[in-house]
Amino acid sequence: MQTGRSVVYAKNGGAAASQPLAVSAAISILKQGGSFIDAAIALSAVICVVEPGASHLGGDAFLVTHHAATKSNLAFNGSGEAPHGATLAAYGTEIPLHGYKSGTVPGLVSTWFEAHQRYGNLPMAKLLEQAIDYAENGFPANAGFINRMTGHLALFPDTAIFKDLGFDVNIKLGNLILQRELAQSLREIASSGRSAFYEGRIANQLISGSDGWFNAEDLKAHRTRVLDPLSIKYRDLTIYGQPPPTQGMILMEELLINERFDLTSMTEADRIHIGVESKKAGFADRNAILGDPEFIEVNVSKILSKENIDKRTAQISMEKAATDIAPVSEGSDTTYFLVADNDGNAVSWIQSVFHGFGSSWVIPGTGIILNNRLTGFSLDPTSPNIVEPGKRPAHTLNAFTAVNPDGSLHLVGGTPGANIQVQTNLQLITNLVDLKMNVQEATEAPRWQHLNAPGQSSAEETGSGVLEIENRVSSAVIDELRAKGHDVKLLAAWGHGSSVQLMQVLPNKTYAFGSDPRCEGHASGI
């Protein structure tokens, strides 16, 4: 297929992200001898500064890493826990979307240090230099930055977040954005380490600013979990993803269902139909079991078992779309990026504040935006995801890698997009593996997303949902899907709610990077 961007080929490593300045920071670190994790931490910090609506130091992070020398793969779970006051009684009928009572303990900074301890080469002070410079001396506002800010103001005109951050809401393209309080926070982390965030001034500001909603024990108890990733076999690859409390198991279930079909010989309409129906099965199973595995049993092996995949596959009709669908809570803003180094190591990294600008609350005197991830909990006492102090909510965040039969790296990829993530990642993998697209073709191919129907909320029991498809798909395919019972809504040509970054290792060990034109970022190599 004709693509708008070229594949970026590189031999010595590279990075792909949704913001060019963040990619440049990663490339600079790689050129200075930094590891894949060094470069990723630099990118992570810069993107918090230049893309604050999507992720921040007050948010979470999830990583899947591949270490080439040992052919080992790890999942870093940087999700935060509910504070001590977050009880069912404290909320009544609704968890607020904004304010500090919507936030969990931030996990991103802890994840920086956990990953750096294992795989870092350069000192943390070096890795945060560029982020500090952009925060202290400013970076030019681009269209994405302005659109996020004006869009948030349109939805929430009374928000004080931009005043608290010191932003001019009438900012023009190219004007410098200064964040000097954030620069000071980053300097403290660079010089004093993890404790600067979880025990020092920043922690004290979070505790006092939230009137004790967060306390010292909440912050002291937090840790980034390092686990074996979930894994399944798809065709001849092993796919790795995030274990609970994220919903990475949905992608695994979707793939296992799709593997039962000869996607290569199917029509485009049938391939989309199978993808959508496998998504419905994955979300139904997710809703039934997903919660914090440190509080409840989350039997992922049962969901991914041959028996369950047999059952779910048998329930799919090729002629008729399933309509008895449980709704899911939708988030909005997240950042995904990937980095690979000269030694063949790579990381698939996703970080978020959940909804746009998270809780719309800034930790006083720090320039740090707090997440509103606590809204990912349920207030239903029968839910496995019921809110509880010290518990982590079910997460949408997930990212994937794939390795060859010999254990060598083959794919790294992911996207923002809340519940769209596992749907997009399914399409990426099938585009690459079954349809033999290159990384840029797979990234730019027209996409679909199955969401709650307009007006449908997570309080409702069931609904048919709506299948949104970019209008580059032919009218014949759309007609065929509608004939199967799908409620199809056309999106703009590039209107899908994702921004993919993708990398493939070719048989000659050259890296091939793809980056989504649906966002302002790019891929770059060395």
C-alpha positions as CSV (number, residue, x, y, z in Angstrom):
1,M,0.0,0.0,0.0
2,Q,1.0,3.6,-0.5
3,T,2.2,5.2,2.7
4,G,2.6,8.9,3.7
5,R,5.7,8.2,5.7
6,S,8.7,6.1,5.0
7,V,10.0,3.2,7.1
8,V,13.0,4.4,9.1
9,Y,15.8,1.8,8.9
10,A,18.7,1.9,11.4
11,K,21.4,-0.5,12.5
12,N,22.4,1.0,15.9
13,G,19.1,1.7,17.6
14,G,16.4,4.3,17.6
15,A,13.2,5.6,19.1
16,A,9.6,6.4,18.0
17,A,7.2,8.6,20.0
18,S,4.3,11.1,19.5
19,Q,6.5,14.2,20.1
20,P,9.6,15.0,18.1
21,L,11.5,16.7,20.9
22,A,11.2,13.6,23.1
23,V,12.5,11.4,20.3
24,S,15.5,13.7,19.9
25,A,16.2,13.4,23.6
26,A,16.3,9.6,23.4
27,I,18.6,9.7,20.3
28,S,21.0,12.1,22.1
29,I,21.3,9.7,25.0
30,L,21.9,6.7,22.7
31,K,24.6,8.6,21.0
32,Q,26.3,9.3,24.4
33,G,26.5,5.6,25.1
34,G,23.2,5.3,27.0
35,S,21.3,2.0,27.1
36,F,17.8,1.5,25.8
37,I,16.4,2.3,29.3
38,D,18.6,5.4,29.7
39,A,17.2,6.7,26.5
40,A,13.7,5.7,27.4
41,I,13.8,7.5,30.8
42,A,15.1,10.7,29.0
43,L,12.2,10.4,26.5
44,S,9.7,9.7,29.3
45,A,10.7,12.8,31.2
46,V,10.8,15.1,28.2
47,I,7.4,14.0,27.0
48,C,5.9,14.8,30.4
49,V,7.2,18.3,29.9
50,V,6.1,18.8,26.3
51,E,2.9,16.7,26.2
52,P,1.5,17.2,29.7
53,G,-2.1,16.5,28.9
54,A,-1.3,12.8,28.2
55,S,1.3,11.8,30.8
56,H,3.1,13.3,33.7
57,L,5.2,12.7,36.8
58,G,2.0,12.3,38.7
59,G,0.9,9.4,36.5
60,D,1.7,5.7,35.9
61,A,3.9,3.6,33.6
62,F,4.0,0.1,32.2
63,L,6.9,-1.4,30.4
64,V,7.7,-4.6,28.6
65,T,11.5,-5.0,28.1
66,H,13.6,-7.4,26.0
67,H,17.2,-8.0,27.0
68,A,19.0,-9.4,24.0
69,A,22.1,-11.0,25.6
70,T,19.9,-13.2,28.0
71,K,16.8,-13.3,25.7
72,S,14.9,-12.4,28.8
73,N,11.6,-10.4,28.9
74,L,10.2,-8.5,31.9
75,A,7.0,-6.5,32.7
76,F,7.4,-3.4,34.8
77,N,4.0,-2.6,36.5
78,G,4.2,1.1,37.6
79,S,0.6,1.5,38.7
80,G,-0.2,3.3,41.9
81,E,-2.3,2.2,44.8
82,A,-5.5,3.9,46.2
83,P,-4.6,6.1,49.2
84,H,-5.7,5.1,52.7
85,G,-8.9,7.2,52.6
86,A,-10.2,5.7,49.3
87,T,-13.0,3.6,50.7
88,L,-16.4,2.8,49.3
89,A,-18.0,4.9,52.0
90,A,-15.8,7.9,51.1
91,Y,-17.3,8.1,47.6
92,G,-21.0,7.2,47.9
93,T,-22.4,7.0,44.4
94,E,-19.6,8.5,42.3
95,I,-15.8,8.9,42.1
96,P,-15.1,12.5,41.0
97,L,-13.4,12.9,37.7
98,H,-11.2,15.8,38.9
99,G,-9.4,16.8,42.1
100,Y,-7.0,14.9,44.3
101,K,-9.6,12.4,45.4
102,S,-9.6,11.0,41.9
103,G,-5.9,10.1,42.0
104,T,-3.8,7.1,43.0
105,V,-0.2,7.2,44.3
106,P,1.9,8.1,41.2
107,G,4.1,5.3,39.8
108,L,6.0,6.8,37.0
109,V,9.0,8.1,38.9
110,S,9.4,4.9,40.8
111,T,9.4,3.0,37.5
112,W,12.2,5.2,36.2
113,F,14.4,4.1,39.1
114,E,13.4,0.5,39.1
115,A,14.2,0.1,35.3
116,H,17.4,2.2,35.7
117,Q,18.6,0.0,38.5
118,R,18.5,-3.0,36.2
119,Y,19.4,-1.7,32.8
120,G,20.8,1.9,33.2
121,N,24.3,3.0,32.3
122,L,24.3,6.8,32.6
123,P,23.5,8.7,35.8
124,M,19.9,9.9,36.3
125,A,21.1,13.5,36.4
126,K,22.3,13.1,32.8
127,L,19.0,11.5,31.7
128,L,16.9,14.3,33.1
129,E,19.0,17.2,31.7
130,Q,16.9,17.8,28.6
131,A,13.6,17.6,30.4
132,I,14.9,20.2,33.0
133,D,16.1,22.5,30.2
134,Y,12.7,22.4,28.4
135,A,10.9,23.0,31.7
136,E,13.2,25.8,32.8
137,N,13.8,27.6,29.5
138,G,10.7,26.6,27.6
139,F,9.8,24.7,24.5
140,P,7.8,26.0,21.5
141,A,4.1,25.1,21.6
142,N,3.0,22.9,18.8
143,A,-0.6,22.3,17.5
144,G,-1.0,19.2,19.6
145,F,-0.2,21.0,22.8
146,I,-2.6,23.9,21.9
147,N,-5.4,21.6,20.8
148,R,-5.2,19.5,24.0
149,M,-5.3,22.6,26.2
150,T,-8.2,24.4,24.3
151,G,-10.1,21.1,24.1
152,H,-9.8,20.6,27.9
153,L,-10.9,24.2,28.5
154,A,-13.9,23.7,26.3
155,L,-15.0,20.7,28.3
156,F,-14.1,22.1,31.7
157,P,-14.1,25.9,31.4
158,D,-13.8,26.4,35.2
159,T,-10.6,24.3,35.6
160,A,-7.8,26.0,37.4
161,I,-5.1,23.6,36.2
162,F,-3.6,26.0,33.6
163,K,-3.4,28.9,36.0
164,D,-1.8,26.6,38.5
165,L,0.8,25.5,35.9
166,G,1.3,29.1,34.8
167,F,0.2,28.5,31.2
168,D,-1.2,31.3,29.1
169,V,-4.5,29.9,27.7
170,N,-4.2,32.1,24.7
171,I,-0.8,30.7,23.7
172,K,0.1,30.8,20.0
173,L,2.0,28.3,17.9
174,G,5.8,28.6,18.6
175,N,5.4,30.6,21.8
176,L,7.6,29.2,24.6
177,I,6.0,27.3,27.4
178,L,7.8,27.7,30.7
179,Q,7.3,25.4,33.7
180,R,9.8,26.4,36.3
181,E,8.2,24.7,39.3
182,L,8.4,21.4,37.3
183,A,12.0,22.1,36.5
184,Q,12.8,22.4,40.2
185,S,11.0,19.1,40.9
186,L,13.0,17.4,38.2
187,R,16.2,18.8,39.6
188,E,15.4,17.4,43.0
189,I,14.7,14.0,41.5
190,A,18.0,14.2,39.5
191,S,20.0,15.0,42.6
192,S,18.3,13.1,45.4
193,G,16.8,10.1,43.5
194,R,13.5,8.3,44.1
195,S,13.2,9.6,47.6
196,A,12.9,13.1,46.4
197,F,9.5,12.2,45.1
198,Y,8.2,9.7,47.6
199,E,9.7,11.1,50.8
200,G,11.0,14.6,50.2
201,R,9.5,18.0,49.4
202,I,7.3,16.7,46.6
203,A,5.8,14.1,48.9
204,N,5.2,16.7,51.6
205,Q,3.5,18.9,49.1
206,L,1.2,16.1,47.9
207,I,0.3,15.3,51.5
208,S,-0.4,18.8,52.7
209,G,-1.9,19.9,49.4
210,S,-4.4,17.1,49.5
211,D,-5.3,17.9,53.2
212,G,-3.9,14.5,54.2
213,W,-5.9,12.5,51.6
214,F,-2.5,11.1,50.8
215,N,-0.2,10.3,53.7
216,A,3.4,9.4,54.2
217,E,2.5,5.7,54.5
218,D,0.7,5.7,51.2
219,L,3.8,7.0,49.5
220,K,6.3,4.9,51.4
221,A,4.4,1.7,50.6
222,H,4.4,2.2,46.9
223,R,6.7,0.1,44.7
224,T,7.0,-0.8,41.0
225,R,6.3,-4.5,40.5
226,V,8.7,-6.4,38.2
227,L,7.0,-9.5,36.8
228,D,7.1,-12.1,34.1
229,P,5.0,-10.7,31.3
230,L,1.9,-12.5,30.0
231,S,2.8,-14.6,26.9
232,I,1.0,-16.6,24.2
233,K,2.0,-18.2,21.0
234,Y,0.6,-16.5,17.8
235,R,1.5,-18.3,14.6
236,D,5.3,-18.9,15.1
237,L,5.8,-15.9,17.4
238,T,5.7,-15.5,21.2
239,I,3.8,-12.3,22.1
240,Y,4.5,-10.7,25.4
241,G,2.2,-8.2,27.2
242,Q,1.2,-6.8,30.6
243,P,-0.3,-9.0,33.3
244,P,-3.1,-7.8,35.7
245,P,-4.2,-5.4,36.9
246,T,-3.8,-4.2,33.3
247,Q,-6.1,-5.6,30.6
248,G,-3.2,-7.0,28.4
249,M,-5.0,-10.3,28.6
250,I,-7.6,-9.0,26.2
251,L,-5.0,-8.7,23.4
252,M,-3.9,-12.3,24.2
253,E,-7.4,-13.6,24.0
254,E,-8.1,-11.7,20.8
255,L,-5.0,-13.2,19.2
256,L,-5.8,-16.7,20.3
257,I,-9.3,-16.4,18.8
258,N,-8.0,-14.9,15.6
259,E,-5.4,-17.6,15.2
260,R,-8.3,-20.1,14.7
261,F,-9.1,-18.4,11.4
262,D,-7.2,-18.1,8.1
263,L,-7.1,-14.3,8.1
264,T,-4.9,-14.2,5.0
265,S,-7.5,-15.7,2.7
266,M,-10.5,-13.9,4.3
267,T,-12.2,-10.8,2.9
268,E,-11.5,-7.5,4.6
269,A,-15.0,-7.4,6.0
270,D,-14.7,-10.9,7.5
271,R,-11.3,-10.0,9.0
272,I,-12.8,-6.9,10.7
273,H,-15.8,-8.9,11.8
274,I,-13.6,-11.6,13.5
275,G,-11.5,-8.9,15.1
276,V,-14.5,-7.1,16.5
277,E,-16.1,-10.3,17.8
278,S,-12.9,-11.4,19.5
279,K,-12.7,-8.0,21.1
280,K,-16.2,-8.4,22.5
281,A,-15.3,-11.8,24.0
282,G,-12.1,-10.4,25.5
283,F,-13.8,-7.5,27.2
284,A,-16.6,-9.7,28.6
285,D,-14.0,-12.0,30.2
286,R,-12.0,-9.0,31.4
287,N,-15.1,-7.5,33.1
288,A,-15.8,-10.8,34.9
289,I,-12.4,-11.2,36.5
290,L,-10.0,-8.2,36.3
291,G,-8.8,-6.6,39.5
292,D,-5.7,-6.3,41.5
293,P,-4.2,-9.8,41.8
294,E,-2.7,-8.9,45.2
295,F,-6.3,-8.6,46.5
296,I,-8.2,-11.2,44.5
297,E,-7.5,-14.2,42.3
298,V,-7.3,-13.2,38.7
299,N,-7.4,-16.5,36.7
300,V,-5.8,-15.4,33.5
301,S,-4.8,-18.9,32.6
302,K,-8.4,-20.0,32.6
303,I,-9.3,-17.1,30.2
304,L,-6.5,-18.0,27.9
305,S,-7.1,-21.8,28.1
306,K,-7.9,-23.9,25.1
307,E,-11.3,-24.7,26.6
308,N,-12.2,-21.0,26.9
309,I,-10.9,-20.1,23.4
310,D,-12.8,-23.1,22.0
311,K,-16.0,-21.8,23.6
312,R,-15.5,-18.2,22.6
313,T,-14.6,-19.1,19.0
314,A,-17.7,-21.3,18.7
315,Q,-19.8,-18.4,19.8
316,I,-18.8,-16.3,16.9
317,S,-21.1,-16.3,13.9
318,M,-19.7,-15.2,10.6
319,E,-23.1,-13.9,9.5
320,K,-24.2,-12.0,12.6
321,A,-22.6,-9.6,15.1
322,A,-23.1,-10.3,18.8
323,T,-25.2,-7.6,20.4
324,D,-25.4,-8.5,24.1
325,I,-22.3,-6.6,25.0
326,A,-21.2,-5.3,28.4
327,P,-20.1,-1.7,28.3
328,V,-16.7,-0.6,29.5
329,S,-15.3,2.6,31.1
330,E,-13.5,4.8,28.5
331,G,-10.4,6.9,29.3
332,S,-8.7,9.3,26.9
333,D,-5.1,10.4,27.1
334,T,-1.9,8.4,27.3
335,T,1.6,8.3,25.7
336,Y,3.2,5.4,24.1
337,F,6.8,5.1,22.8
338,L,9.5,2.6,22.1
339,V,13.3,2.6,22.2
340,A,16.0,0.1,21.0
341,D,19.8,0.3,21.5
342,N,22.9,-1.0,19.7
343,D,23.0,-4.2,21.8
344,G,19.6,-5.4,20.6
345,N,17.7,-4.4,23.8
346,A,14.3,-2.7,23.5
347,V,11.5,-1.4,25.6
348,S,7.8,-1.0,24.9
349,W,6.7,1.8,27.2
350,I,3.3,3.3,28.0
351,Q,2.6,6.1,30.5
352,S,-0.5,8.0,31.4
353,V,-2.5,10.3,33.6
354,F,-5.7,8.5,32.4
355,H,-8.1,11.3,31.2
356,G,-6.8,14.4,29.6
357,F,-4.7,16.3,32.1
358,G,-5.6,13.6,34.7
359,S,-7.2,14.9,37.8
360,S,-6.8,18.6,36.6
361,W,-5.1,19.1,39.9
362,V,-1.5,20.2,40.3
363,I,0.6,19.1,43.4
364,P,1.1,22.6,44.9
365,G,4.5,24.2,44.2
366,T,5.8,21.3,42.1
367,G,4.3,21.7,38.6
368,I,3.3,18.1,38.7
369,I,-0.1,17.0,37.4
370,L,-1.8,14.2,39.4
371,N,-3.5,11.3,37.6
372,N,-7.2,10.5,38.0
373,R,-6.7,6.8,37.7
374,L,-8.8,6.1,40.8
375,T,-11.8,6.6,38.5
376,G,-10.9,3.3,37.0
377,F,-12.3,1.6,40.1
378,S,-15.8,0.3,40.5
379,L,-18.2,1.3,43.3
380,D,-20.2,-1.9,42.8
381,P,-19.6,-4.1,45.8
382,T,-19.8,-7.3,43.7
383,S,-17.1,-6.1,41.2
384,P,-13.6,-7.6,41.3
385,N,-12.5,-4.1,40.7
386,I,-14.1,-2.5,43.8
387,V,-12.3,0.5,45.3
388,E,-10.2,-0.3,48.4
389,P,-7.2,1.4,50.1
390,G,-3.8,0.1,48.9
391,K,-5.4,-1.6,45.9
392,R,-4.6,-0.8,42.3
393,P,-7.4,-0.2,39.8
394,A,-7.9,-2.2,36.7
395,H,-5.8,-0.5,33.9
396,T,-6.2,0.0,30.2
397,L,-2.5,0.5,29.8
398,N,-0.7,-2.2,27.9
399,A,2.1,-2.6,25.4
400,F,3.5,-5.6,23.5
401,T,6.7,-7.2,22.2
402,A,7.1,-10.3,20.1
403,V,10.0,-12.7,19.8
404,N,11.0,-15.3,17.2
405,P,11.1,-19.1,17.9
406,D,14.8,-18.7,18.9
407,G,13.9,-16.0,21.5
408,S,15.4,-13.1,19.5
409,L,13.4,-9.9,19.3
410,H,11.0,-9.5,16.4
411,L,8.4,-6.8,17.2
412,V,7.9,-3.9,19.6
413,G,4.7,-1.8,19.5
414,G,1.8,-0.1,21.1
415,T,-0.4,3.0,21.1
416,P,-2.4,5.3,23.4
417,G,-6.1,5.1,23.3
418,A,-7.6,3.6,26.6
419,N,-9.8,0.6,25.6
420,I,-8.8,1.1,22.0
421,Q,-5.3,0.0,22.7
422,V,-5.9,-3.8,22.7
423,Q,-8.0,-3.4,19.6
424,T,-5.3,-1.5,17.7
425,N,-2.6,-3.8,18.9
426,L,-4.5,-6.7,17.5
427,Q,-4.8,-5.0,14.1
428,L,-1.1,-4.2,14.1
429,I,0.0,-7.8,14.8
430,T,-2.4,-9.3,12.3
431,N,-1.3,-6.7,9.7
432,L,2.3,-7.6,10.2
433,V,2.1,-11.4,10.7
434,D,-0.8,-12.4,8.6
435,L,-1.0,-9.8,5.9
436,K,2.8,-9.3,5.7
437,M,2.7,-5.5,5.8
438,N,5.9,-3.6,6.7
439,V,5.8,-1.5,9.9
440,Q,4.7,1.7,8.2
441,E,2.0,0.0,6.1
442,A,0.7,-1.7,9.3
443,T,0.7,1.7,11.1
444,E,-1.1,3.6,8.3
445,A,-3.6,0.9,7.3
446,P,-7.3,2.0,7.9
447,R,-8.4,1.1,11.4
448,W,-11.6,0.2,13.3
449,Q,-12.5,0.6,17.0
450,H,-15.5,-0.8,18.8
451,L,-16.8,1.4,21.6
452,N,-19.8,2.0,23.8
453,A,-22.8,3.2,21.8
454,P,-23.6,7.0,22.3
455,G,-25.3,7.4,25.7
456,Q,-24.3,3.9,26.9
457,S,-22.5,4.0,30.2
458,S,-20.8,1.4,32.4
459,A,-23.9,1.5,34.6
460,E,-25.9,-0.2,31.9
461,E,-26.0,-3.9,31.7
462,T,-25.7,-4.5,27.9
463,G,-25.7,-2.8,24.6
464,S,-24.7,-3.3,21.0
465,G,-21.9,-0.8,20.9
466,V,-20.8,1.1,17.8
467,L,-18.1,0.1,15.3
468,E,-16.2,3.1,14.1
469,I,-14.1,2.7,11.0
470,E,-11.9,5.2,9.1
471,N,-13.6,6.1,5.8
472,R,-10.7,4.9,3.7
473,V,-12.3,1.5,3.9
474,S,-14.4,0.8,0.9
475,S,-18.2,1.2,0.9
476,A,-18.6,-2.4,-0.1
477,V,-16.8,-3.5,3.1
478,I,-18.9,-1.1,5.1
479,D,-22.1,-2.5,3.6
480,E,-21.0,-6.1,4.3
481,L,-20.4,-5.3,7.9
482,R,-23.7,-3.5,8.3
483,A,-25.4,-6.6,6.8
484,K,-23.8,-8.6,9.6
485,G,-25.5,-6.3,12.1
486,H,-22.7,-4.0,13.0
487,D,-23.7,-0.4,13.8
488,V,-21.0,1.2,11.7
489,K,-20.1,4.9,12.0
490,L,-17.5,6.3,9.6
491,L,-14.6,8.3,11.0
492,A,-12.5,10.8,9.1
493,A,-9.7,9.3,7.0
494,W,-7.2,9.5,9.8
495,G,-9.7,9.9,12.7
496,H,-9.0,6.7,14.7
497,G,-8.3,7.3,18.3
498,S,-4.7,6.0,18.4
499,S,-1.2,7.0,17.6
500,V,1.0,3.9,16.9
501,Q,4.7,3.5,17.2
502,L,6.1,0.2,15.8
503,M,9.4,-1.5,15.3
504,Q,10.4,-4.7,13.6
505,V,13.8,-6.4,13.7
506,L,14.6,-7.7,10.2
507,P,16.4,-11.1,9.6
508,N,19.6,-9.1,9.0
509,K,19.2,-7.5,12.4
510,T,18.4,-4.1,11.0
511,Y,15.7,-2.2,12.9
512,A,12.7,-1.0,10.9
513,F,10.7,1.8,12.6
514,G,7.2,3.0,11.8
515,S,5.4,6.0,13.3
516,D,1.7,7.1,13.0
517,P,0.7,10.1,10.9
518,R,-2.3,10.4,13.3
519,C,0.0,12.2,15.7
520,E,2.8,14.8,15.5
521,G,5.7,12.5,16.5
522,H,8.1,10.5,14.4
523,A,10.6,7.7,14.4
524,S,14.4,8.2,14.3
525,G,17.4,5.9,14.2
526,I,21.2,6.0,14.6
